[in-house]
Amino acid sequence: MLPAELTLIVAATRTMGIGRNGTLPWMGLKKEMAYFARVTKRLLPATASAPATMNAVVMGRKTWDSIPPRFRPLKGRLNIVVSRSHGDQQPSLNSEPASAPEEGPVRVASLEQALEYLKTSADAAKIGRAFVIGGAQIYDAALRLPEARRVLLTRVMTDFECDTFFPLKLDESQDSGWVRRSKDELDTWTGEMVPEGVQEENGTQYEFEMWERVD
Ligand code: NDP
């Protein structure tokens, strides 16, 4: 199916801090990272005649760099990396073509080019959901696109010093054009019983939320 919409997935503090010194501000949130992996990997029930075989994750070059080499490309997902250094060349896989998208990331020069790839490349029919996984620059570019419909936010309640911030404050008291969806809606969308309420790992508290654009 064609991914007509983008879902941003992010963990952010109450001040929307997401990063520090090129890495995450917190350590050891294994269950939170497992949630990210499950949700970004899980395929929708097949509705099309040619069911999707893989979701896509789109990220900025700095986020790609922040992933330890042994963990990238992120397994079981088509990885797309955005960098201006990828120039005007056609989007390209590192190694093998579309039949083996886990071999290397698709390299594109803009988020628009990433969307184009998702919609029109030889891989398009195989791609299910498309997630934007950071960092701040790529979230910012995504939020400017009408395709960005949803944010899966892990709200980190413990304070951490950050130098990189998610560019949108998701707050019910503000008329931001975004609304928080219920736990049932989050469960339905993700296809799992998402842990409810405040979670705690290694002294860090957080909660899983889903926000959708209403304009
Ligand atoms: P990004 O990951 O957004 O990558 C930025 C790079 O992407 C740029 O340097 C450029 O690459 C490329 N880029 C950005 N905008 C464009 C554009 N419009 N067109 C083409 N290429 C573009 O970097 P950030 O510094 O914003 O975020 C990284 C930080 O975020 C890290 O600390 C990371 O750990 C954190 N993070 C946190 C997450 C969370 O959920 N808490 C999730 C993901 C990241 P180039 O310079 O090669 O041209």
Residues whose N, C-alpha, C, O or C-beta is under 5 A from the ligand:
A	BS01	NDP	I9 V10 A11 I18 G19 R20 N21 G22 T23 L24 G60 R61 K62 T63 S66 V82 S83 R84 S85 A109 S110 L111 I133 G134 G135 A136 Q137 I138 A141 T164
